Amino acid sequence: MNNPLGSFFIVLGLILNFFGCIGLIRFPDVYTRLQSSAKCVMLGTCAILLGLFMFKGFTAAGIKALLCIVFIALTTPVSVHALAKGAFRSGVKPWDGSVADEYVKDIIKKR
């Protein structure tokens, strides 16, 4: 039972990582690229690690996979937010076709 389910999660993770890589190539600016990498690659990597856990069970490798899932789920949103905020503060402009820029509105209100 665990082998087909583990294989499913590994294949799902590979597909999500593939779409995240395509997003890094195709999206027009750093902010949309960060969104692609944060969502697809984080979920893809967690799915691969979950599939590994289903193959290995509660062994040392399986528990390490679970710990890596927790670590990735906690650190990815924080790191992507820090990268986006740093890019914005260093003057990287959003794509011209962007619909909204809420951070600029917050900065203007504070002044």
N, C-alpha and C positions, 0 to 999 in steps of 0.2 A: 504493500500500500504506500509506503513512504517513497519508494523509488519513482513511480510515475508522478506523484505530487511534487517531489523534489525537482524532477526534470522539468515539470511545468513552470515552477518558479524560476529556475535558472534560465529557461528559454524566454520567459516573460521579462526577466531582468536584462537579458541581452537585447531584446527588442526595444525596451525603454531606453537603454543606453545608446542604442543606435539612433533612435529618434532625437535624443539629447545632443548627440554629435552632429546630426544634420541641422538641428537648430542653431548650434554654434557656428556653423558655416553659413546658413541661409539668412539668419536674422540681421537686421540692418545696423543696430547699435549695441553698445555695451550693456545697456539695461535689459533689453529683451534677450540678449544672449545669456545674461546672468539668470534670468527667469527660466530659460530653457535648461540650463545646466543644473539649477537648483532643484527643479521639479523632476525632470526625467532621469537625470543621472543619480540623484539621491534615491528615488524610488527603485530604479533599476539595480543599483548596487545593493540596496536592502533586500530586494527580491532574490538576487543571486546568493546573498548570505543566508537568507531564509531557506533557500533550496539546499545549500550546503549543510545547514543545521538538520534538515530532514534526512539527508543522507547519513550524516554522522551520528545524530542523536545526542544524548547527554554525555558526550565524551569531552575531552579537553578542547578539541577543534570545534565541536558544536557550541560549547559554551562561549568560546572566543568569538564565534560568528555572531551569537546573540549580543554579546557585549559590543561588538563593532557596529551592529545595527543601532543600538541605543546611542552610541557615541556619534555616529553619522547623523542620526535623527536630531540630536541636540545641537550639534555644531554647525550643520549646513545652513540653517536659516540665519544664524548669527553672523557667520562669515560672509554670506552673500549680502546681507544688509550692510556690513562694514565695507565691503568692496563697492557697493553701489553708492553709499554715502561718500566714500573717498573719491570715487570717480566724479560725482557731482560737485564736490567741493574743489576739486582740481580743475574744474571748468569743462568737463566733457559734456557736450550738449546732447540732449535726446534727439532722436530721429525727427525730421521735419513732419512726418506723418503721425507723430504721437498725438493722442487725443487730449491728454491732460498732463500737467506737471504740478502735482499737489505740493511738492516740497518747496517750490518757489513761492507759492501762495503763503505757506507757513513762515518762510523767511521774511516776506514783505510785511506780514502781520506783526512780527516781532519788532520791526524797526519803528 
